Amino acid sequence: MIVYYRDPAVEVTSTAIHIHDRVFRLDDLEYVWHREITADPRAMRRLAGRGALNAGVVVGAVLALLGVVYLIAGAVGDPDAAGKVLVPLAVVVVLVGLAGPALEWTLHRLDHSYDQGIAMHEIWAVWRGREVLLLRVTDESRFGRIYRSIQRAMEAPR
């Protein structure tokens, strides 16, 4: 037996598709297809959160750049300003250093939201003569891996 895909809820093998506690033998499947349906409210919240994260990263970068330009411009015109500029500049450097973990978390969440997508994906099959919904997922990359594994299992000689 060949395992094409496995996660905690789904396993696709050369003989069957196991989804949660249901088992669909490949010999009983006539046709498998997928479709995309309207996003649910959770997906729409992810989209709004993605926009907020994008805006936060851009606004933070612009504010940091403006702060550094302001400090440098203030130091150029006044020779005694070097002491006045060093303390705020040191504070900016410390804040940028502390912002690294926060920025890492923000970018990770942003990547994760793009991986999941905002659409709901369904995998359907004709099983023993009737149409059956095999699986519904919102994670686009997981959906792609599962659907491709089902295709490979169905196309493989038995």
N, C-alpha and C positions, 0 to 999 in steps of 0.2 A: 504494500500500500504506500502511495506517495502522498505526502502532505504538501499542499500548495499554499495554504495560509492557515495561521493559527493565532488567535488572541483569546482573552478570557471568555468571550461570548460566542465566537464564530470559529469553526474549523472546516476547511475545505480539503477533502482528500480525493484520491482517485476513485473512490467508491461512493462517497456521500457528502452532503453538506450538513453540518451540525450547527444549528443556530439556537442558542440557549439550550432548552431541553428537547427541541424538535430535531428529527433526523429526516432528511430527504435523500433517498437513494438516487444516484445519477441516472440509473436505468429507468426510473419512474418520471424523470423530467423530460418533457418534450421540447420546451423552448424556454429561454431565460432572456429577460430584457430589463431595462432600467428606465426610470423617468425621474425628472426633477419636478418638485412641487413647490408651492408657495412657501416662503420662509415662515417659520413660527416666530412668536414674539421674542424668544430667547435669541434667535439669530439676528433679529433686528436690533436688540440691545447690544449684541457683539459689534454690529456695524456702527452704532452710535459710539460705543466705547473706542472702537478703532479710530474714528474721526477725532475723538477727544485726545487720544494718545498722540496721534499725528500732530494735532494743533499744539499740544503741550511741548513736544520735542522741538518744533519749529520756534515757538515763542520763547522757550528757554534758551535756545541757541542764539537767537537774535538779541535777547536781553544781556546774555553774557558777553557777546561781541560788543554791544553798545557800552557796557560798563568798562571793558578794557580800553576801548577807544577814548572814552571820557577821561579815564585815569591818565592815559598817555598824553592826551591833549592838554590836560591840566598841568602836567609836569614839564612840558616843553616850554611854556611861556614864562615860568617862574623858577629861577634857580634854587630858591629856598623850598620849593614844593616837593623836592625829592623825599624829604622826611615825611611830609604829609601824604605822599602817594604810596610810600612803601607799606604802611600799615593797611590801608584799604586793599592794596594789591595782594598782600599776604592773605588777607581774609578771603579775597576772590579765589586765590589759588587753593586755599583750604576747602572752600565751598565746592570748587570744581572737583577736587579730589574726593570729597564725600558724595558728590553727585554721581560718581561712576557706578556704584552699586544700584542706585535708583534708576539711572539711565539703562543699565543692563536689564533690570527687571522690566522696565517699560518696553524696551526693544524686544525682549523675549515674549511679552504679552502680545505685542503687535505682530510678530512673526506667527505666533500661535493662532491669532485671530484670522490671519490670511490663510493659514493651513486649513483651518476648519471651514472657511467659506461661510456664506450666509444662506445657502439653499438647503432644502431637505431632499435627500436622495432615497429612492426606493428601488429595491430589486424584486422583480416579480418573476413568476414561473408558471408554466402550465404543468401541473403535477397531477398525475393520474386523471387527466382529462378536465381539470378545472383550474382556473386562475387563482394563484395563491400569492399573497404578499410574503416574501421571505424575510425581508429586512428593511428597516427605515433608519437612516443615520443622517446626522448633520455634518459630521466630519468628512470633508471632501476627500482628503488624502486616504483616509481609512476606507471610504466607499470605493475609491479607485482600486486599491489593493485587493479588496474582497471581490469586486466584480471581475477584475482581470484573472484572479485565481479561479473563479468559477468558469470563466471562458476557457482557460487552459485545461481544467479538469474535464469539461464537456468535449473539447476537441481531441483530447488524448485517446488513443486506441485502447479499448477495454477488452 
